[in-house]
């Protein structure tokens, strides 16, 4: 199957991490679909990708954070593109620093878990059946390393939410050990930013996007976790093909 025959669904594709992945997939010849609740973010994404690839980008306004919304989005997706061969999930948010736990409410914790875990679960439940039984298909999760340590004071709920997503990905690898679809996880242990917001040690979202698109394109591994802790790791991955 050539890249031009493949259709990738980028969950979270309108975000910082997701936009780099969308651009890279389009540049590799994939058709790409992105679902977002925010039509303005979808328009910015269309302006961001390479002009020559815009016709291969399908944008859908929808909510994959609820079971009903995800099902509606799936039907709209299939009507628009007909099939899906690859899914990349980079849902959630990049930062939370609301303060120590005793200053937070249950509502605050519920929002973090809903955004980081529930949306990942609900969208996986809705879209995984589209690719599950085909060895030519892929499902890739993009997660963060915040779930393994407290990044700094006041970020505790980010750690709790990120840890729950890491645990969910582990459960999927172990619950579905022989599923034909290539099921992988890329765990980012550093910040990711656009060119205008880069900071020392951060990954460029374009470089990360190129690496993830390469993983999707190759379909050579499954049930693996690829950890990137610094720009040098990503450079090694890109140049030596270790992803």
KELO-866007 format. One record per atom (N, C-alpha, C): x, y, z. Coordinates in steps of 0.05 Angstrom, whole numbers, padded with zeros to 5 digits, always signed. Example, Ala and Ser with C-alpha at 12.3 -4.5 7.8 and 13.67 -1.06 7.14 Angstrom:
BEGIN
+00264-00114+00156
+00246-00090+00156
+00264-00066+00156
+00257-00045+00142
+00273-00021+00143
+00258+00001+00157
END
This chain:
BEGIN
+00017-00024+00000
+00000+00000+00000
+00018+00025+00000
+00015+00042-00020
+00031+00066-00021
+00019+00087-00003
+00035+00107+00004
+00026+00128+00022
+00001+00143+00011
+00000+00145-00015
-00023+00159-00027
-00049+00144-00023
-00047+00118-00017
-00071+00102-00012
-00079+00101+00018
-00062+00114+00035
-00067+00113+00063
-00080+00138+00074
-00098+00134+00093
-00113+00157+00104
-00108+00157+00134
-00095+00177+00145
-00089+00179+00173
-00108+00198+00187
-00118+00188+00210
-00134+00205+00228
-00116+00215+00250
-00113+00242+00252
-00096+00253+00273
-00113+00265+00295
-00116+00250+00316
-00132+00259+00339
-00114+00279+00355
-00124+00303+00360
-00108+00324+00371
-00091+00338+00350
-00098+00334+00325
-00081+00344+00303
-00080+00374+00300
-00098+00388+00314
-00097+00417+00312
-00080+00430+00334
-00068+00413+00352
-00052+00424+00373
-00023+00427+00364
-00006+00435+00383
+00023+00439+00377
+00036+00414+00367
+00034+00393+00382
+00046+00367+00374
+00033+00357+00349
+00006+00357+00350
-00009+00345+00328
-00004+00359+00301
-00002+00385+00301
+00002+00400+00276
+00027+00392+00262
+00049+00387+00278
+00074+00378+00265
+00071+00351+00253
+00055+00333+00266
+00050+00307+00255
+00034+00308+00230
+00013+00324+00230
-00004+00327+00207
+00011+00337+00183
+00028+00358+00187
+00043+00368+00164
+00062+00347+00153
+00076+00332+00171
+00095+00312+00162
+00081+00289+00146
+00058+00281+00156
+00043+00260+00142
+00034+00269+00114
+00024+00293+00113
+00016+00304+00087
+00040+00306+00068
+00062+00315+00078
+00086+00318+00062
+00096+00291+00052
+00090+00270+00066
+00097+00243+00058
+00077+00230+00038
+00056+00245+00032
+00037+00235+00013
+00012+00223+00024
+00009+00222+00051
-00015+00212+00063
-00039+00231+00059
-00063+00221+00059
-00086+00237+00063
-00090+00238+00094
-00098+00261+00104
-00100+00264+00133
-00127+00277+00140
-00139+00266+00162
-00164+00278+00172
-00159+00287+00201
-00170+00309+00208
-00167+00320+00235
-00195+00328+00246
-00200+00320+00271
-00226+00327+00284
-00219+00346+00307
-00234+00368+00309
-00230+00386+00331
-00256+00400+00337
-00260+00408+00362
-00284+00423+00370
-00282+00452+00361
-00257+00461+00355
-00252+00489+00350
-00247+00494+00320
-00266+00505+00306
-00264+00510+00278
-00241+00529+00271
-00236+00548+00289
-00214+00568+00284
-00187+00553+00284
-00184+00534+00302
-00158+00519+00302
-00155+00502+00277
-00177+00492+00267
-00176+00477+00242
-00168+00495+00219
-00178+00519+00219
-00171+00538+00198
-00141+00546+00200
-00131+00549+00224
-00103+00555+00227
-00086+00532+00217
-00095+00508+00223
-00081+00484+00213
-00079+00484+00183
-00101+00490+00170
-00102+00490+00140
-00082+00511+00130
-00079+00533+00144
-00060+00554+00135
-00031+00546+00141
-00027+00527+00160
-00001+00519+00168
+00012+00498+00150
-00004+00479+00140
+00008+00457+00125
+00017+00468+00098
+00034+00451+00084
+00044+00459+00058
+00022+00464+00039
+00022+00486+00024
+00000+00493+00006
-00006+00471-00014
+00014+00456-00023
+00010+00436-00043
-00005+00411-00032
-00008+00410-00006
-00020+00386+00007
-00048+00392+00018
-00057+00417+00017
-00083+00424+00029
-00106+00408+00020
-00105+00400-00006
-00128+00385-00017
-00130+00357-00005
-00108+00348+00008
-00108+00321+00020
-00114+00322+00050
-00121+00346+00060
-00128+00350+00089
-00158+00353+00091
-00170+00336+00108
-00199+00337+00114
-00202+00346+00143
-00217+00367+00147
-00222+00377+00175
-00251+00374+00182
-00256+00364+00206
-00283+00359+00215
-00287+00371+00243
-00308+00387+00246
-00314+00398+00273
-00329+00377+00288
-00318+00368+00311
-00331+00348+00327
-00318+00345+00354
-00330+00330+00372
-00320+00326+00399
-00314+00296+00404
-00289+00289+00406
-00283+00261+00411
-00279+00255+00441
-00288+00274+00458
-00285+00271+00487
-00309+00258+00500
-00330+00253+00485
-00353+00239+00496
-00360+00216+00477
-00373+00195+00488
-00380+00172+00471
-00398+00180+00448
-00418+00196+00454
-00437+00205+00433
-00423+00222+00412
-00406+00240+00422
-00392+00258+00403
-00372+00243+00386
-00358+00223+00398
-00339+00207+00383
-00353+00191+00361
-00376+00180+00368
-00390+00164+00348
-00400+00182+00325
-00410+00205+00331
-00418+00224+00311
-00395+00232+00293
-00372+00237+00306
-00348+00245+00291
-00339+00223+00273
-00341+00198+00283
-00333+00175+00267
-00350+00173+00242
-00376+00176+00244
-00393+00174+00221
-00387+00196+00201
-00382+00220+00211
-00375+00243+00194
-00349+00238+00180
-00330+00226+00194
-00304+00219+00183
-00306+00199+00161
-00321+00177+00165
-00323+00156+00145
-00338+00167+00121
-00357+00184+00125
-00372+00196+00102
-00353+00213+00086
-00335+00227+00099
-00317+00246+00085
-00293+00232+00071
-00282+00211+00084
-00257+00199+00073
-00260+00170+00065
-00282+00157+00074
-00287+00129+00065
-00274+00108+00081
-00249+00112+00089
-00234+00092+00104
-00212+00106+00120
-00201+00091+00140
-00178+00101+00156
-00158+00078+00157
-00133+00084+00152
-00112+00063+00154
-00093+00067+00177
-00092+00092+00187
-00073+00099+00208
-00085+00119+00227
-00080+00116+00253
-00090+00135+00273
-00067+00143+00291
-00064+00169+00295
-00045+00180+00314
-00060+00196+00335
-00057+00189+00360
-00071+00202+00382
-00052+00219+00399
-00055+00245+00397
-00039+00263+00414
-00058+00282+00428
-00077+00271+00442
-00098+00287+00456
-00088+00297+00483
-00101+00318+00493
-00094+00328+00519
-00084+00357+00518
-00068+00364+00537
-00057+00391+00538
-00028+00389+00547
-00013+00410+00542
+00016+00408+00546
+00025+00417+00574
+00008+00432+00589
+00018+00442+00614
-00006+00447+00633
+00000+00442+00659
-00019+00449+00680
-00003+00455+00705
-00007+00478+00717
+00007+00485+00741
-00012+00501+00759
-00032+00487+00769
-00053+00500+00785
-00047+00502+00814
-00026+00489+00824
-00019+00491+00852
-00019+00464+00865
-00011+00462+00890
-00010+00437+00905
-00038+00425+00908
-00040+00399+00912
-00066+00386+00913
-00085+00397+00934
-00076+00406+00957
-00095+00415+00978
-00109+00441+00970
-00099+00454+00949
-00112+00479+00940
-00131+00475+00917
-00133+00450+00908
-00150+00443+00885
-00176+00430+00894
-00195+00431+00875
-00221+00419+00880
-00223+00392+00864
-00243+00377+00872
-00249+00352+00857
-00255+00359+00828
-00268+00381+00823
-00274+00390+00796
-00249+00394+00779
-00228+00406+00792
-00202+00410+00778
-00190+00383+00770
-00190+00364+00789
-00179+00338+00783
-00195+00324+00761
-00221+00326+00763
-00239+00314+00743
-00233+00325+00715
-00228+00351+00713
-00222+00363+00687
-00196+00352+00675
-00176+00350+00692
-00150+00340+00683
-00153+00311+00673
-00166+00294+00689
-00169+00266+00681
-00186+00264+00656
-00207+00280+00655
-00225+00279+00631
-00209+00287+00606
-00193+00307+00608
-00178+00317+00585
-00156+00298+00576
-00142+00287+00595
-00119+00270+00588
-00126+00241+00585
-00143+00230+00601
-00149+00201+00600
-00175+00195+00586
-00197+00208+00595
-00223+00200+00584
-00224+00204+00554
-00213+00227+00543
-00214+00231+00515
-00198+00211+00499
-00175+00203+00511
-00158+00182+00499
-00173+00156+00497
-00187+00149+00520
-00202+00124+00520
-00225+00124+00501
-00241+00145+00503
-00266+00146+00487
-00259+00146+00457
-00239+00161+00449
-00232+00161+00420
-00220+00135+00411
-00204+00122+00429
-00193+00096+00422
-00216+00076+00418
-00236+00076+00436
-00258+00057+00435
-00274+00061+00409
-00276+00086+00400
-00292+00092+00376
-00277+00085+00351
-00251+00092+00350
-00236+00090+00324
-00218+00066+00321
-00211+00053+00343
-00193+00029+00341
-00206+00007+00324
-00232+00002+00325
-00243-00019+00308
-00239-00014+00278
-00234+00011+00270
-00230+00017+00241
-00203+00005+00231
-00184+00001+00249
-00157-00008+00241
-00148-00034+00254
-00163-00042+00274
-00154-00064+00292
-00145-00089+00278
-00159-00098+00258
-00155-00125+00247
-00139-00126+00222
-00125-00104+00216
-00110-00102+00191
-00080-00097+00197
-00063-00116+00189
-00034-00113+00195
-00021-00090+00179
-00035-00079+00160
-00025-00056+00145
-00032-00030+00158
-00047-00031+00180
-00056-00007+00194
-00040-00002+00219
-00041+00023+00229
-00026+00031+00253
-00044+00047+00272
-00038+00046+00298
-00049+00063+00318
-00027+00072+00336
-00020+00097+00337
+00003+00107+00352
-00006+00128+00373
+00002+00124+00398
-00004+00143+00419
+00021+00160+00424
+00016+00186+00427
+00037+00205+00435
+00032+00213+00463
+00050+00206+00481
+00046+00212+00510
+00070+00228+00520
+00067+00237+00546
+00088+00253+00558
+00100+00240+00582
+00124+00248+00589
+00138+00237+00612
+00130+00248+00638
+00111+00268+00638
+00103+00280+00663
+00090+00260+00683
+00080+00238+00672
+00068+00218+00689
+00087+00202+00706
+00113+00206+00702
+00133+00190+00716
+00147+00207+00738
+00142+00233+00739
+00155+00250+00759
+00140+00276+00762
+00143+00289+00784
+00133+00316+00788
+00152+00336+00775
+00142+00350+00755
+00160+00367+00739
+00169+00391+00755
+00151+00402+00771
+00159+00425+00789
+00135+00429+00808
+00139+00444+00830
+00117+00448+00848
+00093+00460+00834
+00069+00449+00842
+00044+00460+00831
+00034+00445+00806
+00050+00425+00797
+00041+00411+00773
+00032+00382+00779
+00024+00377+00803
+00018+00350+00812
-00005+00337+00796
-00026+00353+00790
-00048+00341+00776
-00041+00334+00747
-00022+00348+00735
-00011+00341+00709
+00002+00313+00711
+00017+00308+00732
+00030+00282+00736
+00009+00260+00739
-00012+00266+00754
-00033+00246+00758
-00047+00239+00731
-00054+00260+00716
-00068+00255+00691
-00050+00241+00670
-00025+00250+00669
-00006+00238+00650
+00000+00209+00657
+00002+00203+00683
+00007+00176+00692
-00016+00158+00685
-00041+00168+00686
-00064+00151+00679
-00063+00144+00649
-00054+00163+00633
-00053+00157+00604
-00031+00137+00598
-00008+00140+00612
+00014+00120+00608
+00004+00092+00616
-00011+00091+00638
-00021+00065+00647
-00041+00053+00627
-00057+00070+00616
-00077+00061+00596
-00063+00049+00572
-00042+00062+00562
-00027+00052+00539
-00014+00025+00546
-00004+00022+00570
+00008-00003+00579
-00014-00025+00579
-00037-00018+00589
-00059-00038+00589
-00066-00047+00561
-00067-00029+00542
-00074-00036+00515
-00053-00055+00503
-00027-00049+00507
-00006-00067+00497
-00009-00095+00508
-00016-00097+00533
-00017-00123+00546
-00044-00138+00543
-00065-00123+00539
-00091-00135+00535
-00095-00144+00506
-00080-00132+00488
-00083-00139+00459
-00056-00146+00448
-00043-00168+00458
-00016-00174+00450
-00013-00183+00421
-00034-00194+00410
-00032-00205+00383
-00049-00191+00362
-00059-00167+00369
-00075-00153+00350
-00059-00147+00325
-00070-00151+00301
-00054-00147+00276
-00045-00118+00272
-00062-00098+00279
-00054-00070+00276
-00029-00064+00291
-00012-00047+00279
+00013-00039+00292
+00007-00019+00314
+00010-00027+00339
+00002-00010+00362
+00028-00001+00376
+00033+00025+00376
+00058+00036+00387
+00053+00061+00403
+00073+00069+00419
+00072+00092+00435
+00098+00108+00433
+00097+00134+00429
+00120+00151+00430
+00117+00169+00455
+00136+00165+00474
+00135+00180+00499
+00155+00202+00499
+00146+00227+00502
+00162+00250+00500
+00169+00260+00528
+00194+00260+00535
+00202+00268+00562
+00214+00296+00563
+00205+00313+00545
+00214+00341+00545
+00192+00358+00532
+00196+00384+00532
+00177+00402+00520
+00177+00401+00490
+00154+00408+00478
+00152+00409+00449
+00140+00437+00443
+00152+00450+00423
+00144+00477+00417
+00146+00483+00387
+00131+00504+00379
+00134+00514+00352
+00159+00531+00351
+00167+00539+00327
+00193+00553+00324
+00195+00579+00339
+00172+00593+00341
+00173+00619+00355
+00173+00616+00386
+00168+00592+00396
+00167+00588+00425
+00188+00568+00434
+00208+00563+00418
+00229+00543+00426
+00244+00553+00450
+00252+00534+00467
+00268+00539+00491
+00290+00517+00492
+00312+00522+00506
+00333+00502+00508
+00323+00475+00517
+00331+00454+00502
+00323+00427+00508
+00296+00419+00497
+00281+00438+00486
+00255+00431+00474
+00258+00418+00447
+00237+00403+00440
+00236+00391+00413
+00220+00409+00395
+00229+00412+00370
+00213+00425+00350
+00189+00407+00342
+00166+00419+00341
+00142+00402+00334
+00144+00392+00305
+00160+00405+00289
+00164+00396+00261
+00182+00371+00261
+00204+00372+00277
+00222+00349+00279
+00208+00325+00291
+00192+00330+00312
+00177+00308+00324
+00157+00297+00304
+00143+00315+00290
+00124+00306+00270
+00136+00288+00249
+00160+00295+00240
+00175+00279+00220
+00181+00251+00231
+00189+00250+00256
+00195+00224+00268
+00171+00206+00271
+00149+00218+00281
+00124+00202+00284
+00114+00193+00257
+00115+00211+00237
+00105+00204+00210
+00122+00181+00199
+00148+00181+00205
+00166+00159+00196
+00158+00133+00209
+00151+00133+00235
+00142+00109+00249
+00117+00099+00236
+00098+00116+00230
+00073+00108+00217
+00078+00097+00189
+00095+00110+00175
+00100+00102+00147
+00113+00075+00146
+00131+00068+00164
+00146+00043+00162
+00130+00019+00170
+00113+00021+00190
+00097-00002+00199
+00115-00026+00206
+00138-00021+00216
+00157-00043+00220
+00158-00053+00249
+00145-00040+00267
+00145-00049+00295
+00116-00048+00307
+00113-00063+00328
+00087-00062+00342
+00091-00067+00372
+00072-00056+00388
+00072-00060+00417
+00098-00050+00429
+00108-00028+00419
+00134-00017+00428
+00129+00011+00439
+00147+00019+00457
+00148+00046+00468
+00174+00059+00460
+00173+00082+00447
+00197+00096+00438
+00199+00121+00455
+00221+00124+00470
+00224+00146+00488
+00243+00167+00477
+00235+00192+00477
+00251+00214+00467
+00254+00234+00490
+00279+00237+00500
+00283+00254+00524
+00297+00280+00517
+00307+00283+00493
+00321+00308+00486
+00322+00310+00456
+00329+00333+00445
+00331+00336+00416
+00351+00317+00404
+00373+00311+00418
+00393+00292+00408
+00381+00265+00403
+00363+00256+00421
+00350+00230+00417
+00334+00230+00391
+00319+00252+00387
+00303+00253+00363
+00320+00254+00338
+00343+00268+00339
+00361+00269+00317
+00372+00241+00310
+00378+00226+00331
+00388+00199+00326
+00367+00182+00314
+00342+00186+00323
+00320+00170+00312
+00316+00176+00283
+00317+00202+00276
+00313+00210+00248
+00335+00201+00229
+00360+00204+00239
+00383+00198+00221
+00389+00169+00219
+00385+00154+00241
+00393+00126+00242
+00369+00108+00239
+00345+00119+00238
+00322+00102+00234
+00316+00084+00257
+00321+00093+00282
+00316+00075+00305
+00288+00076+00315
+00272+00094+00304
+00244+00096+00314
+00228+00072+00304
END
